[in-house]
């Protein structure tokens, strides 16, 4: 007990001494820290002066400053702990006292180490590092645009967007070099990011440009703090070249550029999504070179050989095949430099035309490998397939967006969707992604094209020499008169021989892996060998449209996995063999097969059929009701211009006997969302022919009622109603107009008051066309109707005097386009039209 008491007594004595000395020790620590902080401030001032003179601080100086920064936070913590501590908590005061003594020793040590004779050791890295760069042939306007953006306070982050090899890096280097010798920015940092973005690698590269040294054990956050501290008071330009994915500035330590700090980030990318993710406030696309610029660049790389009489015409064609892509022009130009034999030039031209581009020296490693990076960065395999699929079309071919999306859907690329409408939406989204990646070029809102070399890239990826990717055989649009030999068909998954002059096909090609076969637009093709389809067990898509085939062989029924049979505009085709064995068929297109007199046998057994096009079958007059009604999966049906005898409402006994068809039968197809029909005998329609539930379930419809021999002006919108040759607007159409977005009225002799008689107070009507109605004297006569009409076409209305009769100041307030033709009495009153209407008329004419 005495021993314990003695130990306890000693401990208490120590605690008493710690308690008695703690206040004095804390005050001593504060004095020492104040002196250290003064020395720290002096050193920091000397560092700033060194940096101003483009001198790099010594590493030991920078490390000393960092140690002082770190210890200050610990001392603040001690002071706070001391201020809050109870004087009666002897144990805590004892522990704090030990901490104070230890920290004082550290401060004194730092103070002693802070006597530096010099803080700088050598010049810092140059403010702007000049880079080797070629001239920007034909891109001077882009250079000036980027230069202006760099000096415009409105823009803090600028994106240069364009396909691989188009000259983005050259443009960025030119701007970088223009900054050499200027005082526009404190520092210009160039970073090539490219594939596999790595934050650590990016930080090390930036640190090297800034003269920062990182310890081997420093983590991302520590490196980021140093970069941020170095840049936060600098007016910097960060140039990120070939950025393939978003980079988080905070993760790297980059202060966000804005109008206040006047810093700039310029990035180049192939992907528009990267620009959007980075919140670029200015972006522009770099396009390929025009003809003259392309030739000048090619001439520079080849030398005077291109001006030789035997060579010049061939050289011009070679340049065209490069598609204005600077990287390709430079590579081909260098490969052809000094080549004076025309045979060599002809061979190069052949290689370019036949997509055998890798035969040309340097094209594979320099051009294709660069372009392929855009393909490799497509995240999903099905998007890669969609891209490769576009190579099945001929060179420079305008690819119809809706058409190629249908092919993708037929192949099954649009996965995880439940219906054709969702598949179409997904396909259009994929088109957008391919355009944003510069792998497709937009021609207009409905079509795209592949750049020649991007198409060559796709064909190269799908060639037999490449180990990755599906195998294609593409000879589209090459003027072939004979199909490739049977041995070339083996092992391929997709074959495109479209748009040729092929007369004969192989007898029995062995194609166990063939999935898609394009034979369309061979207008001299008349026969298909009887055994042609026998060895194609996996075929899904068969397109024979726009050929002159007269019959189809019975071997067609062996295509048990066929999902799409496209026979559009096969006008010489007289009969289609039975289709009942094609249980997986989802798409059947017989549009404009004008020689067919009846539907193929077994069509009613195609329970998986989703899309059926029977438009303009001029010899088909009857469709058994049970045939279409059995197609329970049908989502799209088109029968425009086909003279089917529709059953009169109330006469369904004929329908049940299979001699007619009725709208009531169509209502049983519950998956239908798109319906296009022509009913020439309007007498078969009654006021109850259409049910609101049926109309509301249709997202798209085109209804043509009456006999029509005139060319229609197409109406915009998804839901359209056309009426021809009726005395008055038919009562059966009243319910349809409530859902229609566009209405066309033609040759209706009894119609007098336009919208007022046709659509009343319709809220959905956006487009209106009235033509050949001699009694119409005004379009609106009963107040404010036609509020939402945006587009109007008026033609051959000899009695039309006014658009709006009386008041109705809000009528036609949304009108943007007004087309008027052969309305003599109206033309003299145009100046008195409502100002909104007159503005629309003026713009349209």
VENJOZI-V774147 format. One record per residue. PSI is psi as a letter, one per 30 degrees, with the letter a starting at -180 (* if undefined). NEAR is the number of other C-alpha atoms within 10 Angstrom. Layout:
psi = [PSI | PSI]
near = [NEAR | NEAR]
This chain:
psi = [e | e | e | e | e | e | e | e | e | e | e | e | e | e | e | e | e | e | e | e | f | e | e | e | e | e | e | e | e | e | e | e | e | e | e | e | e | e | e | e | e | e | e | e | e | e | e | e | e | e | e | e | g | h | k | k | l | k | e | e | e | e | e | e | e | e | e | e | e | e | f | e | e | e | e | e | e | e | e | e | e | e | e | f | k | k | f | f | i | e | e | e | e | e | e | e | e | e | e | e | e | e | e | e | e | e | e | e | e | e | e | e | f | g | i | k | e | k | f | l | e | l | k | l | k | k | e | k | j | k | k | k | k | l | l | i | k | g | g | e | e | e | e | e | e | e | e | e | e | f | g | k | f | f | k | e | j | k | k | j | k | l | l | k | g | f | g | e | e | e | e | e | e | e | e | e | f | f | f | k | f | l | g | e | l | e | k | k | k | k | k | j | e | b | l | i | k | j | e | e | e | e | e | e | e | e | e | e | f | f | g | k | k | k | l | f | g | k | l | e | e | e | e | e | e | e | e | e | e | e | f | f | g | k | j | l | k | j | j | j | k | h | k | f | l | k | k | j | e | e | e | f | g | k | k | k | k | a | f | e | f | g | l | k | k | k | k | k | l | f | j | e | e | e | e | e | e | f | h | k | g | k | k | l | k | j | l | l | k | l | e | e | e | e | e | e | e | e | e | e | e | f | a | f | f | f | f | k | e | f | e | e | e | e | e | e | e | e | e | e | f | f | g | g | j | e | e | e | e | e | e | e | e | e | f | g | k | g | j | f | k | f | e | e | e | e | e | e | e | e | e | e | e | g | g | h | e | f | f | k | k | f | e | e | e | e | e | e | e | e | e | f | e | e | e | f | f | k | e | k | e | f | e | e | e | e | e | e | e | f | f | f | l | l | k | g | k | j | j | k | e | e | e | e | e | e | e | e | e | e | f | g | e | i | l | h | l | f | l | e | e | e | e | e | e | e | e | e | e | e | e | e | e | e | e | f | g | g | f | k | k | k | e | a | f | f | l | l | l | k | k | e | f | e | e | e | e | e | e | e | e | g | l | f | f | k | f | l | l | l | k | l | j | j | h | k | h | g | g | k | f | k | l | l | l | e | f | f | f | k | g | l | f | k | k | j | g | l | h | a | h | k | e | k | l | l | e | i | k | j | i | f | g | k | e | k | j | j | g | l | h | i | f | g | j | f | l | k | k | e | g | e | g | e | h | i | f | g | k | e | k | j | j | g | l | h | l | h | k | f | l | k | l | f | f | e | f | f | i | f | g | k | f | k | j | j | g | k | h | i | f | f | k | f | k | k | l | k | g | f | f | i | f | g | k | f | k | j | j | g | k | g | i | f | f | k | f | l | l | k | k | g | e | f | f | i | f | g | k | f | k | k | j | g | k | h | i | f | f | j | f | k | j | k | e | f | e | e | f | f | i | f | f | k | f | k | k | k | h | k | g | k | h | k | j | k | k | k | k | f | h | f | e | e | e | f | f | g | f | a | k | l | f | e | e | e | f | f | j | f | f | k | f | k | k | j | l | k | j | e | j | f | f | f | k | l | f | g | e | k | k | e | e | e | e | f | f | k | f | k | l | j | k | j | k | l | k | k | g | l | k | k | k | k | k | l | l | f | j | k | k | k | k | k | h | l | e | l | j | k | e | f | f | e | e | e | f | f | f | k | f | k | k | k | k | k | h | j | f | f | k | e | h | b | e | e | e | e | f | b | h | k | f | f | k | f | k | k | k | k | k | h | j | f | f | k | f | l | e | k | g | h | a | i | l | h | e | g | k | f | k | k | k | k | k | h | i | f | g | j | e | l | e | k | k | b | b | h | f | f | k | g | f | g | k | e | k | j | k | k | k | h | i | e | f | e | e | f | g | e | f | g | l | k | e | e | e | e | e | e | e | e | e | f | *]
near = [6 | 7 | 8 | 9 | 10 | 11 | 12 | 12 | 12 | 12 | 14 | 15 | 12 | 14 | 20 | 16 | 13 | 20 | 21 | 12 | 13 | 20 | 14 | 11 | 17 | 22 | 13 | 15 | 23 | 17 | 13 | 16 | 23 | 13 | 14 | 21 | 17 | 12 | 15 | 19 | 12 | 11 | 21 | 16 | 11 | 16 | 22 | 14 | 15 | 20 | 15 | 12 | 11 | 16 | 20 | 22 | 23 | 16 | 15 | 13 | 20 | 18 | 12 | 18 | 18 | 12 | 12 | 19 | 13 | 11 | 16 | 15 | 10 | 12 | 20 | 12 | 11 | 18 | 15 | 11 | 14 | 19 | 8 | 8 | 13 | 11 | 10 | 9 | 11 | 17 | 15 | 16 | 22 | 21 | 12 | 20 | 23 | 14 | 14 | 23 | 15 | 12 | 19 | 21 | 13 | 15 | 23 | 15 | 12 | 20 | 20 | 11 | 12 | 17 | 12 | 12 | 6 | 13 | 21 | 21 | 12 | 12 | 14 | 19 | 16 | 15 | 20 | 21 | 16 | 16 | 13 | 9 | 14 | 11 | 13 | 18 | 15 | 18 | 19 | 12 | 11 | 18 | 17 | 13 | 11 | 22 | 17 | 12 | 19 | 22 | 14 | 13 | 14 | 13 | 21 | 25 | 25 | 23 | 24 | 26 | 25 | 23 | 26 | 26 | 20 | 22 | 23 | 26 | 20 | 20 | 24 | 23 | 22 | 20 | 17 | 22 | 16 | 13 | 20 | 17 | 10 | 11 | 9 | 14 | 17 | 16 | 22 | 22 | 20 | 23 | 17 | 15 | 23 | 15 | 14 | 10 | 14 | 12 | 18 | 16 | 12 | 16 | 22 | 19 | 18 | 20 | 19 | 14 | 20 | 20 | 17 | 20 | 14 | 16 | 8 | 6 | 7 | 10 | 11 | 15 | 14 | 14 | 22 | 23 | 16 | 17 | 21 | 18 | 14 | 17 | 18 | 16 | 11 | 16 | 16 | 23 | 25 | 20 | 23 | 21 | 20 | 21 | 21 | 23 | 21 | 14 | 18 | 12 | 14 | 13 | 15 | 23 | 24 | 22 | 19 | 15 | 20 | 15 | 12 | 8 | 15 | 19 | 26 | 26 | 22 | 22 | 28 | 28 | 28 | 29 | 26 | 26 | 16 | 22 | 26 | 13 | 12 | 18 | 15 | 18 | 13 | 16 | 21 | 15 | 18 | 17 | 16 | 21 | 20 | 13 | 14 | 11 | 16 | 24 | 20 | 12 | 21 | 28 | 21 | 15 | 19 | 22 | 15 | 13 | 18 | 26 | 13 | 12 | 10 | 15 | 19 | 16 | 13 | 18 | 26 | 16 | 15 | 24 | 23 | 19 | 20 | 23 | 19 | 25 | 25 | 24 | 20 | 23 | 27 | 21 | 21 | 24 | 22 | 19 | 17 | 22 | 17 | 13 | 16 | 15 | 11 | 16 | 13 | 13 | 22 | 16 | 13 | 22 | 23 | 14 | 17 | 23 | 18 | 15 | 22 | 17 | 24 | 17 | 13 | 17 | 15 | 16 | 19 | 18 | 10 | 14 | 24 | 24 | 13 | 15 | 21 | 17 | 15 | 21 | 21 | 12 | 16 | 16 | 9 | 9 | 12 | 16 | 20 | 19 | 15 | 21 | 22 | 22 | 21 | 22 | 24 | 25 | 23 | 23 | 20 | 13 | 17 | 17 | 19 | 16 | 19 | 15 | 13 | 21 | 23 | 19 | 20 | 23 | 23 | 22 | 19 | 15 | 19 | 23 | 13 | 10 | 14 | 9 | 14 | 20 | 15 | 14 | 22 | 21 | 15 | 19 | 24 | 16 | 13 | 19 | 23 | 15 | 18 | 22 | 20 | 20 | 25 | 24 | 25 | 22 | 18 | 17 | 12 | 11 | 8 | 12 | 16 | 21 | 25 | 25 | 23 | 22 | 22 | 25 | 25 | 22 | 25 | 27 | 25 | 23 | 21 | 24 | 19 | 16 | 9 | 12 | 10 | 10 | 16 | 16 | 23 | 26 | 22 | 22 | 21 | 24 | 20 | 16 | 14 | 17 | 15 | 14 | 17 | 15 | 12 | 14 | 11 | 13 | 20 | 16 | 17 | 20 | 20 | 23 | 20 | 22 | 27 | 29 | 22 | 23 | 20 | 22 | 16 | 15 | 19 | 17 | 15 | 15 | 19 | 20 | 23 | 17 | 18 | 23 | 21 | 26 | 21 | 22 | 24 | 25 | 23 | 25 | 20 | 16 | 22 | 18 | 16 | 18 | 15 | 14 | 16 | 18 | 22 | 19 | 18 | 25 | 18 | 17 | 25 | 23 | 24 | 19 | 21 | 22 | 26 | 24 | 27 | 20 | 21 | 17 | 16 | 17 | 15 | 17 | 16 | 22 | 17 | 18 | 24 | 19 | 19 | 27 | 25 | 26 | 21 | 20 | 24 | 22 | 23 | 27 | 21 | 17 | 21 | 16 | 17 | 19 | 16 | 15 | 21 | 18 | 18 | 25 | 18 | 18 | 26 | 23 | 24 | 20 | 20 | 24 | 25 | 23 | 25 | 21 | 18 | 20 | 15 | 15 | 20 | 14 | 14 | 14 | 21 | 20 | 17 | 25 | 18 | 17 | 24 | 22 | 21 | 20 | 21 | 23 | 24 | 20 | 26 | 18 | 15 | 19 | 15 | 18 | 18 | 17 | 23 | 15 | 17 | 21 | 17 | 16 | 22 | 18 | 19 | 25 | 22 | 22 | 21 | 21 | 21 | 21 | 21 | 23 | 20 | 22 | 18 | 26 | 22 | 21 | 17 | 12 | 13 | 18 | 12 | 17 | 19 | 14 | 11 | 15 | 17 | 21 | 26 | 21 | 18 | 16 | 15 | 16 | 17 | 15 | 18 | 13 | 17 | 22 | 21 | 21 | 20 | 20 | 20 | 24 | 22 | 21 | 16 | 20 | 15 | 18 | 22 | 15 | 13 | 13 | 17 | 18 | 14 | 12 | 9 | 17 | 20 | 12 | 14 | 18 | 14 | 19 | 23 | 21 | 20 | 21 | 23 | 17 | 17 | 17 | 8 | 8 | 6 | 11 | 9 | 11 | 21 | 14 | 14 | 14 | 25 | 25 | 21 | 21 | 25 | 23 | 20 | 19 | 12 | 17 | 20 | 17 | 13 | 17 | 23 | 16 | 17 | 22 | 21 | 17 | 21 | 26 | 25 | 25 | 26 | 22 | 23 | 22 | 20 | 22 | 16 | 14 | 21 | 20 | 20 | 24 | 22 | 19 | 17 | 22 | 23 | 18 | 17 | 20 | 17 | 18 | 26 | 22 | 24 | 25 | 21 | 24 | 22 | 19 | 26 | 17 | 17 | 22 | 23 | 20 | 23 | 24 | 20 | 17 | 16 | 18 | 24 | 28 | 19 | 20 | 23 | 18 | 21 | 23 | 17 | 19 | 18 | 18 | 24 | 18 | 17 | 25 | 20 | 21 | 22 | 22 | 15 | 11 | 12 | 18 | 12 | 15 | 22 | 23 | 19 | 17 | 22 | 19 | 21 | 20 | 16 | 19 | 13 | 15 | 17 | 16 | 15 | 20 | 14 | 11 | 12 | 17 | 9 | 10 | 15 | 17 | 12 | 16 | 20 | 18 | 15 | 19 | 19 | 14 | 11 | 12 | 9]
